[in-house]
C-alpha cells in the first residue's frame, strides 16, 4: 500500500472497500434509500451506519425498545449486498457466558486442552459484520475478554491465533450505556471500542409521525385504509403520556395490525369504534392505566361528546390492500373460519372468556405469539388447548412445554445430540418446539435467564444455529402462559423484558368479578344437564364461596379451579356418607382445598353465616342430621346407665360419671339446635313447613333427653 499523498489514500480506499459489494461512494445513498422505505426519523441512523461501513469501525446504537435498532442495521446490510451467512447476530444477557461467546467447547480437543469451536462464534471467517444485541446485559466475565479481542482483533484459542474477520461490530441495547459505564469499568472499557455511538429514539411522538410510519408500512392502502391510519395515529398520540408511557413504533405497527384484523374478524372488513379496543391486547399496554378501554374511547371522534352514539357511528370500509395478508393463513383452519371456531369452542365451556376469545382469535388469525398471564386456576392453558384442538390440531401436533427454575438451554433445544458429542455440541432439535406449528409454553417466567436469553434470540430471527447448521423455527403461533405478573419481572430482569417484546399480544386472565352469579355460571357451564337438586347445590355453594371472598383480607379470590374442586368434594361428601341432602359438614370440606389454609377466621362460622342468606335448606338439613346424631348419642348414654347397674359400686360410679358428662354435653347441644332454629328467618312456605318439622323433632328429642336425665 502506497503512503504518498492522495495516491496512497486512493489505494487505501480501494483496498478497504473490497469487503462490501457496494462501492464506497454509494454506501450512504444506498442505506438512506433502504431505510426511508420502512422507517421514520432514520436519516441520522443512515448517516451513522454509512460512516461505520465506510471507515470501517464499530458502532453502538442504544435507546428504548421497539424502535428498530437491529432491524435498521440488518436492512442496511442487506441493501449493501451482504447475505445472511455473512452477518452474525448474537444476543447477550444475564446468562451470557464466555464459553458461549467463543462458540462453546471444542469437544474433540477436550482430552488435551480447553479450546473453543470458534467456527460457531462471531470469529468465523465467513462473517463480515457482527450484530450484538443487548450487549450491556451480559456479565463482566463475558465483556472483559470481548473488549480485548475487539482491540487486538485476535483471539488466542489455546496456542492458536484466530483472526477476527468481521470488519464492523454493531452493538444494540435498550439501556443507556452512560449509566452503566459509571458503575462498571468493564462497560466503560468496552464502550471505548465503539467509535460511533447514537441514541435511537423519535424526537417526538405526534400523530403525524405515526401516520408517516403507517404510510411506509402500508404504502398501497385504500382511501379507507388511509382514513384508519389517520384516526389510529390520533388515538395513539392521545394515549401517550410524557415520562410515563410512549407507544413505540413496534407497538404502533402491531396496533394497526390488530385494529385492521378486527374488521376482517368481524366479517365485513369494516372498522368500528369497537375495533380500536383491540389496542388493549398489544404488548406494553398492560402497563397502562386500568381504565384503558375508556381512554381509547375518548380518543375517537366524538369520544368526549355527551352523545355516546357519535363514537359508535365510526364506519371505515377497508379493502384487501389494507391488510398484511389476504390468504387462508398457515394454520390448519382457514383464517376466515378461525373467529367462529375459537368463539364456539370457548364460549360453550368457560365463563368471562370474551377477551380470551378475542386475543386468541387475533393471535391465530395473524398469526403471532401471545402471552396470557394472571392468577392460577383460571384455565389459561385449558382454554388454549381447547381452542387448538377445535382448530384441527391433535395432541401430538401441539408442543407443550413447562418452564421453571430447572429449565436449561439443553432442554429447551431438545437435549444434546449424543451421536455427535465426540465432535461438537449439537442439539436434537427434532425433540424441541422448533418443528411444531403451534406451541404452548407454560410458566415461562419461572425459567432462568440462561434459558430465556437464547429463546428471545430465536423468536426474533426465527432461526436457531445448531452448531453450524441453521434450523428454521416453523412455529406460527406460540402461546405462553404464566401465573406471574410480567410487568414486575420486566422491571427486574432485562432478559425477561426483551423476551416479552417477542409476544406482540398480551392479556391478563382473571374474572372481572367473583360474585355468586359468576360461580353459578361456572357451575352451570361445567354441568349443563344438572337436575334441580344439583342446581340448588350449585347455588348454595356459589353463595358460600362469594361470601368467603368478601371476608378475605388479602384480596385473594377463590379461583374457578378451586371452586370446581371444592364443589366436587362437597357433592362427593354427601354420597360418601350416605346422605340424601347436604349439610354444613359437606361444605366444610372446602377447608382442606388448596388456597383456603390462609383463612385466619373460623371458616365454619363464616359458612353458617353465609347459609343464613342463601342456603337455609342446608342449615335445616344440618339441624336434622345433628338431631338424628344426638338421638343416637342419647341411646348410647342410656345403654351406659343400664350397663352400670350390673357393676360393683366403684366401677358403676365411674361409668355413671362418664354418662352424666355425656348427658350434659347432649343437653348443651340440644340448646344450640333450638337456638339455631329460633334464629332462622324463613318466609318460603316449603321451608317454613320444613322448619316446623325440624322444631318438632328437636322438641321431642329434648323432652326425651330431659326425661332420661
C-alpha positions as a printed Julia matrix, in Angstrom:
709×3 Matrix{Float64}:
   0.0     0.0    0.0
   1.39    3.38  -1.01
   1.5     6.21   1.51
   2.44    9.02  -0.88
  -0.15   11.78  -0.72
  -3.5    11.42  -2.38
  -2.39    8.39  -4.32
  -1.81    6.47  -1.09
  -5.23    7.47   0.19
  -6.87    6.27  -3.01
  -5.13    2.89  -2.76
  -6.26    2.59   0.88
  -9.83    3.37  -0.07
  -9.75    0.79  -2.82
  -8.41   -1.94  -0.53
 -10.84   -1.23   2.31
 -13.88   -1.02   0.04
 -13.29   -4.57  -1.13
 -15.13   -6.06   1.85
 -18.5    -4.67   0.72
 -20.25   -5.49  -2.58
 -21.37   -1.85  -2.8
 -18.8     0.79  -3.85
 -17.81    3.19  -1.1
 -19.32    6.24  -2.72
 -22.71    4.52  -2.95
 -22.88    3.37   0.67
 -24.72    6.4    2.08
 -27.34    6.82  -0.7
 -27.98    3.06  -0.71
 -28.57    2.88   3.05
 -30.6     6.09   3.05
 -32.91    4.8    0.32
 -33.4     1.43   2.03
 -34.2     2.87   5.45
 -36.51    5.59   4.2
 -38.76    2.93   2.66
 -39.57    1.43   6.06
 -38.58    3.76   8.88
 -39.17    7.32  10.04
 -36.54    9.55  11.65
 -33.89    7.35  10.04
 -31.66    9.82   8.2
 -29.22   10.25  11.09
 -29.08    6.49  11.6
 -28.35    6.01   7.89
 -25.55    8.57   8.06
 -24.05    6.91  11.14
 -24.17    3.41   9.64
 -22.67    4.61   6.38
 -19.8     6.18   8.33
 -19.21    2.89  10.17
 -19.14    0.87   6.95
 -17.08    3.49   5.11
 -14.34    3.65   7.77
 -14.89    0.71   8.73
 -15.37    0.89  12.52
 -17.65   -0.32  15.3
 -20.93    1.41  16.16
 -23.2     1.4   19.22
 -26.95    2.01  18.89
 -28.89    2.46  22.12
 -32.32    3.62  23.18
 -35.79    2.39  24.19
 -37.03   -0.9   22.78
 -39.32   -1.15  19.8
 -37.56    1.45  17.62
 -35.97   -0.99  15.18
 -32.28   -0.65  16.02
 -31.3    -4.16  14.93
 -33.82   -4.13  12.11
 -32.37   -0.94  10.63
 -28.86   -2.38  10.83
 -29.88   -5.59   9.05
 -31.89   -3.66   6.45
 -28.84   -1.51   5.68
 -26.56   -4.52   5.38
 -28.95   -6.36   3.06
 -29.24   -3.23   0.9
 -25.45   -3.14   0.62
 -25.5    -6.67  -0.76
 -24.5    -8.8    2.22
 -26.06  -12.26   2.54
 -27.49  -13.81   5.72
 -24.49  -16.1    6.04
 -22.2   -13.07   6.16
 -23.98  -11.44   9.11
 -23.58  -12.85  12.63
 -26.27  -11.9   15.16
 -25.92  -12.78  18.83
 -27.98  -11.84  21.87
 -26.2   -11.04  25.09
 -27.78  -11.01  28.53
 -27.54  -12.12  32.12
 -26.98  -15.71  31.01
 -24.19  -14.91  28.56
 -21.03  -16.86  29.3
 -17.5   -16.77  27.94
 -17.95  -20.29  26.57
 -20.98  -19.25  24.58
 -19.26  -16.1   23.31
 -16.45  -18.09  21.7
 -18.65  -20.82  20.22
 -18.67  -23.37  23.02
 -16.04  -26.0   23.87
 -14.34  -27.94  21.11
 -15.38  -31.44  22.13
 -12.73  -33.14  20.0
  -9.86  -31.45  21.9
 -11.19  -31.79  25.45
  -8.83  -34.68  26.16
  -5.8   -32.45  25.62
  -6.81  -28.86  26.45
  -9.72  -26.46  26.74
 -10.33  -24.95  23.32
 -13.37  -23.33  21.75
 -15.1   -24.1   18.49
 -14.68  -20.6   17.1
 -16.3   -21.61  13.81
 -19.59  -21.31  15.7
 -18.8   -17.83  17.03
 -18.62  -14.33  15.56
 -14.93  -15.02  14.81
 -15.78  -17.41  11.96
 -14.17  -16.33   8.71
 -17.42  -16.0    6.73
 -18.8   -13.15   8.83
 -18.21   -9.61   7.6
 -20.48   -7.82  10.08
 -21.41   -8.76  13.65
 -24.53   -7.55  15.48
 -24.52   -7.88  19.26
 -27.97   -7.36  20.8
 -28.46   -6.23  24.41
 -24.69   -6.14  24.81
 -24.62   -4.47  28.22
 -26.91   -7.05  29.81
 -24.0    -9.51  29.86
 -21.9   -10.09  32.99
 -18.41   -8.62  33.23
 -16.88  -12.09  32.77
 -18.08  -12.04  29.17
 -17.48   -8.36  28.43
 -13.82   -8.21  29.51
 -12.45  -10.81  27.06
 -14.63   -9.35  24.3
 -13.02   -5.95  24.87
  -9.56   -7.43  24.36
 -10.49   -9.17  21.13
 -12.15   -6.06  19.7
  -8.93   -4.19  20.44
  -6.38   -6.67  19.07
  -8.74   -8.34  16.56
  -7.18  -11.65  17.54
  -8.42  -14.38  19.89
  -5.94  -16.82  21.4
  -7.73  -20.17  21.27
  -5.21  -22.14  23.28
  -1.99  -21.87  21.24
  -3.91  -20.99  18.07
  -4.34  -17.42  16.86
  -7.85  -16.84  15.48
  -8.12  -13.67  13.44
 -11.34  -11.67  13.67
 -12.58  -11.41  10.08
 -15.57   -9.13  10.69
 -14.95   -5.53   9.68
 -17.75   -3.91  11.69
 -19.39   -4.76  15.02
 -22.8    -3.18  15.62
 -23.92   -3.29  19.25
 -27.56   -2.62  20.15
 -29.0    -2.13  23.62
 -32.14   -0.74  25.24
 -30.07    0.63  28.12
 -28.29    3.93  28.45
 -24.62    2.87  28.38
 -23.55    6.09  30.08
 -25.27    4.98  33.28
 -23.6     1.58  33.18
 -20.17    3.0   32.38
 -20.21    4.95  35.65
 -20.63    1.78  37.71
 -18.62   -0.72  35.67
 -15.07   -0.42  34.44
 -15.7    -3.35  32.09
 -18.55   -1.5   30.39
 -16.58    1.76  30.23
 -13.62   -0.01  28.62
 -15.84   -1.85  26.17
 -17.64    1.35  25.13
 -14.31    2.81  24.04
 -14.12    0.1   21.36
 -17.17    1.6   19.62
 -16.01    4.71  17.83
 -19.52    5.74  16.74
 -22.46    5.88  19.15
 -26.04    7.06  18.73
 -29.23    7.09  20.79
 -32.15    5.78  18.71
 -35.5     7.3   19.59
 -38.01    9.57  17.92
 -37.57   13.27  18.72
 -41.34   13.45  19.25
 -44.31   11.09  19.13
 -47.04   13.07  17.45
 -49.93   11.79  15.37
 -48.25   12.88  12.12
 -45.21   10.74  12.92
 -47.26    7.6   13.48
 -49.21    8.37  10.31
 -45.94    8.61   8.37
 -44.87    5.24   9.8
 -48.16    3.6    8.77
 -47.84    5.02   5.26
 -44.46    3.29   4.92
 -45.79    0.0    6.29
 -48.91    0.03   4.08
 -47.91    2.17   1.07
 -50.73    0.89  -1.17
 -53.58    1.48   1.27
 -57.04    2.33   0.01
 -58.84    5.52   0.93
 -60.43    3.72   3.88
 -57.04    2.39   4.93
 -55.57    5.88   4.96
 -58.55    7.09   6.97
 -57.91    4.32   9.5
 -54.23    5.22   9.71
 -55.04    8.87  10.37
 -57.58    8.04  13.07
 -55.36    5.43  14.72
 -52.42    7.86  14.73
 -54.51   10.35  16.68
 -55.66    7.67  19.12
 -52.09    6.52  19.79
 -50.75   10.05  20.19
 -53.6    10.8   22.58
 -52.73    7.77  24.71
 -49.08    8.8   25.04
 -48.13   10.42  28.32
 -44.9    12.31  28.85
 -42.38   10.49  31.07
 -44.76    7.6   31.84
 -45.87    5.96  28.6
 -44.98    6.34  24.93
 -46.1     3.84  22.31
 -43.05    2.62  20.41
 -43.08    2.19  16.61
 -43.23   -1.6   17.07
 -46.31   -1.27  19.3
 -47.9     1.16  16.85
 -47.44   -1.24  13.93
 -48.98   -4.07  15.96
 -51.87   -1.76  16.87
 -52.53   -1.15  13.17
 -52.43   -4.91  12.63
 -54.96   -5.78  15.33
 -57.37   -2.93  14.54
 -57.49   -3.78  10.84
 -57.69   -7.51  11.61
 -60.6    -6.81  13.96
 -62.54   -5.52  10.96
 -61.88   -8.71   8.99
 -62.56  -10.91  12.01
 -65.91   -9.16  12.33
 -66.65  -10.4    8.83
 -67.38   -7.24   6.86
 -63.95   -5.53   6.67
 -65.47   -2.52   8.42
 -63.61   -0.73  11.21
 -65.89    0.41  14.03
 -65.27    2.04  17.4
 -65.09   -1.41  18.95
 -62.24   -2.36  16.58
 -59.97    0.17  18.27
 -60.41   -1.58  21.61
 -58.14   -4.36  20.29
 -55.25   -2.0   21.06
 -55.63   -3.17  24.68
 -54.06   -6.51  23.74
 -50.86   -5.05  22.29
 -47.66   -5.79  24.23
 -46.81   -2.94  26.57
 -50.35   -1.65  27.0
 -50.71   -3.75  30.17
 -48.51   -1.25  32.0
 -51.01    1.46  31.17
 -53.8     2.68  33.42
 -56.68    0.43  34.43
 -59.27    2.46  32.51
 -57.56    1.88  29.17
 -60.81    0.99  27.37
 -62.35    4.32  28.34
 -59.21    6.24  27.38
 -59.2     4.66  23.93
 -62.85    5.55  23.52
 -62.13    9.17  24.47
 -59.52    9.48  21.7
 -62.01    8.52  18.99
 -64.01   11.17  17.13
 -66.89   12.13  19.4
 -65.4    10.2   22.29
 -65.54   13.23  24.56
 -69.05   14.12  23.46
 -72.02   13.65  25.73
 -73.67   11.85  22.85
 -72.25    8.32  23.07
 -73.71    7.4   19.69
 -71.12    9.56  17.94
 -68.25    7.16  18.59
 -70.43    4.23  17.64
 -71.09    5.77  14.23
 -67.49    5.13  13.06
 -67.63    3.07   9.88
 -64.41    2.7    7.85
 -64.53    0.28   4.94
 -61.24   -1.47   4.15
 -60.07   -3.36   1.07
 -57.56   -6.18   0.61
 -54.8    -3.59   0.2
 -55.23   -2.58   3.84
 -54.31   -5.97   5.28
 -50.9    -7.57   5.68
 -52.36  -10.87   4.47
 -55.24  -11.98   2.27
 -54.65  -15.74   2.05
 -56.09  -18.56   4.17
 -53.12  -18.43   6.54
 -50.57  -21.04   7.64
 -52.69  -22.8   10.29
 -54.91  -25.82   9.7
 -58.12  -23.82   9.9
 -58.51  -21.07   7.25
 -58.36  -17.52   8.59
 -61.96  -16.8    7.78
 -63.16  -19.69   9.97
 -60.89  -19.07  12.97
 -63.11  -16.47  14.75
 -66.18  -18.7   14.75
 -64.29  -21.83  15.75
 -62.48  -20.2   18.69
 -65.6   -18.42  19.92
 -67.78  -21.52  19.83
 -65.11  -23.7   21.45
 -64.56  -21.44  24.45
 -67.94  -19.78  24.99
 -69.6   -23.17  25.5
 -67.21  -24.2   28.29
 -65.85  -21.15  30.06
 -67.21  -18.02  31.72
 -65.8   -14.5   31.39
 -63.89  -15.61  28.31
 -64.82  -12.85  25.85
 -61.41  -11.19  25.97
 -59.63  -14.56  25.79
 -61.62  -15.34  22.67
 -60.62  -12.01  21.16
 -56.91  -12.23  21.9
 -56.58  -15.88  20.82
 -58.54  -15.12  17.66
 -56.13  -12.29  16.87
 -53.11  -14.49  17.65
 -54.23  -17.35  15.39
 -55.64  -15.06  12.71
 -52.44  -13.01  12.25
 -50.73  -15.39  13.37
 -48.35  -14.21  16.11
 -47.2   -15.01  19.63
 -49.37  -14.23  22.64
 -48.76  -14.12  26.39
 -51.55  -14.99  28.84
 -50.86  -14.14  32.46
 -52.79  -13.91  35.69
 -53.61  -15.8   38.89
 -53.62  -19.57  38.75
 -56.74  -21.65  38.42
 -58.42  -19.61  35.67
 -57.9   -22.12  32.88
 -55.34  -20.32  30.71
 -53.71  -23.46  29.32
 -57.03  -25.3   29.22
 -58.61  -22.61  27.05
 -55.61  -22.54  24.71
 -55.59  -26.31  24.29
 -59.36  -26.36  23.76
 -59.08  -23.74  21.02
 -56.18  -25.52  19.3
 -57.99  -28.84  19.27
 -61.01  -27.23  17.66
 -58.7   -25.64  15.09
 -57.77  -29.14  13.98
 -54.62  -29.95  15.95
 -54.19  -33.35  17.56
 -52.4   -33.68  20.9
 -49.21  -34.9   19.24
 -49.23  -31.88  16.91
 -49.19  -29.37  19.79
 -45.87  -28.85  21.52
 -46.49  -28.31  25.23
 -43.55  -27.5   27.48
 -43.39  -26.37  31.09
 -40.67  -23.96  32.09
 -39.32  -23.46  35.59
 -36.22  -22.76  37.62
 -34.76  -26.05  36.4
 -35.25  -25.21  32.73
 -31.94  -25.38  30.88
 -30.78  -24.37  27.45
 -30.1   -28.04  26.68
 -33.68  -28.99  27.46
 -35.07  -26.04  25.51
 -33.45  -27.2   22.28
 -34.23  -30.91  22.65
 -31.19  -32.1   24.59
 -27.68  -32.92  23.31
 -27.28  -34.96  20.16
 -25.46  -37.9   21.76
 -24.25  -39.24  18.41
 -22.21  -36.07  17.79
 -20.82  -35.4   21.26
 -17.36  -36.6   20.22
 -17.24  -33.95  17.51
 -19.2   -30.94  18.76
 -22.08  -29.91  20.99
 -25.26  -30.04  18.91
 -28.88  -30.43  19.98
 -31.54  -32.88  18.89
 -33.85  -30.1   17.7
 -36.44  -32.6   16.44
 -37.39  -33.02  20.1
 -37.74  -29.27  20.67
 -40.54  -26.82  19.81
 -38.83  -25.72  16.58
 -40.59  -28.17  14.18
 -44.09  -27.57  15.6
 -46.64  -25.24  14.04
 -48.32  -24.37  17.34
 -46.57  -24.23  20.72
 -47.74  -23.75  24.31
 -45.11  -22.71  26.87
 -46.29  -22.88  30.48
 -44.87  -20.84  33.39
 -42.4   -19.21  31.05
 -41.33  -16.55  33.56
 -40.14  -19.19  36.03
 -37.19  -20.04  33.79
 -33.68  -18.73  34.35
 -32.04  -16.06  32.22
 -29.8   -18.72  30.7
 -32.85  -20.3   29.08
 -34.77  -17.11  28.27
 -31.9   -15.36  26.51
 -31.47  -17.81  23.6
 -35.24  -18.21  23.31
 -35.63  -14.47  22.75
 -32.97  -14.59  20.06
 -34.67  -17.41  18.16
 -38.14  -15.85  18.44
 -36.67  -12.74  16.83
 -34.75  -14.31  13.94
 -36.89  -17.46  13.63
 -33.69  -19.46  13.15
 -31.67  -21.49  15.65
 -27.98  -22.03  14.95
 -27.4   -25.64  15.94
 -23.66  -25.72  15.64
 -23.05  -24.6   12.07
 -26.48  -25.7   10.93
 -29.33  -23.2   10.65
 -32.55  -24.79  11.95
 -35.66  -22.79  10.98
 -38.36  -22.18  13.57
 -41.58  -23.43  11.98
 -43.8   -22.28  14.84
 -46.5   -19.9   13.62
 -48.15  -19.2   16.97
 -46.55  -19.56  20.4
 -48.83  -19.14  23.4
 -47.01  -18.52  26.67
 -48.84  -18.84  29.99
 -47.73  -17.7   33.42
 -49.25  -17.03  36.83
 -46.81  -14.18  37.39
 -47.19  -10.52  36.52
 -44.73   -9.88  33.66
 -44.65   -6.18  34.44
 -42.9    -6.85  37.74
 -40.4    -9.25  36.18
 -39.62   -6.86  33.33
 -38.53   -4.26  35.88
 -36.05   -6.64  37.5
 -34.78   -8.6   34.5
 -33.73   -7.27  31.13
 -33.8   -10.81  29.76
 -37.5   -11.06  30.64
 -38.22   -7.59  29.29
 -36.58   -8.41  25.97
 -38.41  -11.72  25.76
 -41.79  -10.12  26.47
 -41.34   -7.87  23.45
 -41.4   -11.03  21.29
 -45.03  -11.61  22.29
 -46.94   -8.89  20.39
 -50.24   -9.71  22.11
 -50.67   -9.98  25.88
 -53.64  -10.33  28.21
 -54.2   -10.64  31.93
 -56.59  -13.53  32.54
 -58.83  -13.05  35.55
 -62.55  -12.63  36.18
 -63.91   -9.09  36.33
 -65.84  -10.07  39.47
 -66.1   -13.01  41.85
 -69.73  -12.87  42.92
 -72.29  -15.62  43.45
 -73.62  -15.23  39.9
 -70.11  -15.75  38.49
 -69.62  -19.05  40.27
 -73.16  -20.2   39.44
 -72.44  -19.51  35.77
 -69.23  -21.53  36.06
 -71.01  -24.5   37.64
 -73.75  -24.32  35.02
 -71.22  -24.39  32.15
 -69.42  -27.32  33.72
 -72.6   -29.35  34.3
 -75.29  -28.0   31.94
 -77.56  -31.05  32.42
 -77.72  -30.82  36.21
 -81.04  -31.65  37.84
 -82.93  -29.45  40.34
 -81.1   -30.78  43.39
 -77.68  -30.28  41.81
 -78.59  -26.78  40.66
 -79.67  -25.99  44.22
 -76.33  -27.31  45.47
 -74.53  -25.16  42.87
 -76.4   -22.07  44.02
 -75.7   -22.66  47.7
 -72.04  -23.43  47.14
 -71.61  -20.38  44.9
 -73.19  -18.25  47.62
 -70.82  -19.61  50.26
 -67.72  -19.06  48.09
 -68.74  -15.5   47.25
 -69.13  -14.76  50.96
 -65.74  -16.28  51.71
 -64.22  -13.94  49.11
 -65.78  -10.95  50.85
 -64.2   -11.97  54.16
 -60.73  -12.28  52.69
 -58.36   -9.52  53.82
 -55.67  -10.12  51.2
 -57.91   -9.67  48.18
 -57.48  -13.33  47.24
 -60.43  -14.83  45.38
 -61.43  -18.46  45.17
 -60.31  -19.37  41.66
 -62.53  -21.27  39.21
 -60.34  -24.36  39.63
 -60.63  -24.28  43.44
 -64.38  -23.63  43.21
 -64.94  -26.61  40.91
 -62.73  -28.87  43.02
 -64.47  -27.82  46.21
 -67.9   -28.37  44.67
 -66.95  -31.91  43.65
 -65.67  -32.62  47.16
 -68.9   -31.33  48.74
 -71.1   -33.35  46.38
 -69.0   -36.46  46.92
 -69.15  -35.97  50.69
 -72.94  -36.32  50.58
 -72.64  -39.61  48.71
 -69.71  -40.91  50.75
 -71.68  -40.52  53.97
 -74.87  -41.99  52.55
 -76.9   -38.81  52.94
 -79.64  -37.59  50.65
 -79.21  -33.91  51.47
 -76.2   -31.68  52.0
 -75.27  -30.48  55.45
 -72.71  -27.94  56.69
 -70.13  -30.68  57.19
 -70.14  -31.36  53.45
 -69.47  -27.74  52.59
 -66.74  -27.63  55.23
 -64.65  -29.92  53.02
 -63.56  -26.64  51.4
 -61.31  -26.06  54.42
 -58.85  -28.61  53.03
 -58.86  -27.25  49.48
 -55.67  -25.56  48.27
 -55.71  -21.83  48.96
 -58.08  -21.95  51.93
 -55.36  -22.53  54.52
 -54.61  -18.81  54.68
 -58.0   -18.02  56.23
 -57.46  -16.92  59.8
 -61.15  -16.7   60.65
 -63.46  -19.52  61.69
 -64.44  -20.97  58.3
 -67.36  -22.92  59.77
 -68.83  -19.77  61.33
 -68.46  -17.9   58.02
 -70.14  -20.73  56.13
 -73.07  -20.85  58.56
 -73.41  -17.08  58.33
 -73.41  -17.27  54.54
 -76.02  -20.02  54.56
 -78.37  -17.83  56.57
 -78.63  -15.65  53.47
 -78.68  -18.17  50.68
 -78.74  -21.73  51.99
 -81.37  -22.16  54.7
 -82.23  -25.59  53.34
 -78.67  -26.73  54.06
 -78.93  -25.42  57.63
 -82.23  -27.24  58.12
 -80.72  -30.44  56.72
 -77.77  -29.9   59.02
 -80.05  -29.47  62.06
 -82.0   -32.62  61.17
 -78.76  -34.56  60.73
 -77.35  -33.35  64.05
 -80.64  -34.06  65.82
 -80.51  -37.61  64.49
 -76.96  -37.97  65.77
 -77.98  -36.61  69.18
 -80.76  -39.17  69.34
 -78.16  -41.86  68.74
 -75.96  -40.4   71.46
 -78.97  -40.43  73.84
 -79.38  -44.13  73.21
 -75.67  -44.71  73.87
 -75.94  -42.81  77.17
 -78.95  -44.89  78.26
 -77.02  -48.05  77.42
 -74.18  -46.84  79.65
 -76.59  -46.32  82.57
 -78.04  -49.8   82.0
 -74.52  -51.26  81.86
 -73.58  -49.61  85.17
 -76.38  -51.36  87.04
 -74.55  -54.7   86.84
 -71.2   -53.37  88.06
 -69.71  -53.01  91.55
 -70.05  -49.68  93.32
 -66.68  -48.21  92.26
 -66.97  -49.21  88.6
 -70.62  -48.17  88.49
 -69.66  -44.73  89.81
 -67.04  -44.22  87.06
 -69.44  -45.27  84.27
 -72.23  -43.11  85.66
 -69.88  -40.12  85.84
 -68.99  -40.56  82.14
 -72.65  -40.95  81.22
 -73.63  -37.84  83.2
 -70.89  -35.78  81.49
 -72.09  -37.01  78.1
 -75.67  -36.14  79.1
 -74.64  -32.56  79.98
 -72.92  -32.19  76.59
 -76.01  -33.61  74.94
 -78.3   -31.12  76.64
 -75.96  -28.27  75.62
 -76.06  -29.46  72.01
 -79.85  -29.57  72.15
 -79.92  -25.97  73.37
 -77.7   -24.99  70.4
 -80.1   -26.63  67.96
 -83.05  -24.8   69.49
 -81.16  -21.51  69.35
 -80.27  -22.03  65.67
 -83.89  -22.81  64.81
 -85.09  -19.71  66.62
 -82.51  -17.63  64.73
 -83.56  -18.88  61.29
 -85.82  -16.45  59.42
 -87.87  -18.35  56.83
 -90.56  -16.99  54.52
 -90.77  -19.65  51.82
 -93.83  -21.89  52.59
 -91.99  -25.13  51.85
 -89.03  -24.15  54.01
 -91.4   -22.93  56.74
 -93.07  -26.35  56.82
 -89.63  -27.98  56.92
 -88.59  -25.74  59.81
 -91.68  -26.69  61.81
 -90.89  -30.39  61.28
 -87.36  -29.79  62.5
 -88.61  -27.87  65.54
 -90.96  -30.73  66.39
 -88.15  -33.26  66.02
 -85.83  -31.24  68.27
 -88.57  -30.66  70.89
 -89.34  -34.38  71.04
 -85.69  -35.2   71.42
 -85.27  -32.53  74.11
 -88.19  -33.97  76.03
 -86.68  -37.44  75.77
 -83.33  -36.14  76.99
 -84.96  -34.34  79.91
 -86.92  -37.43  80.85
 -83.78  -39.53  80.7
 -81.85  -37.12  82.9
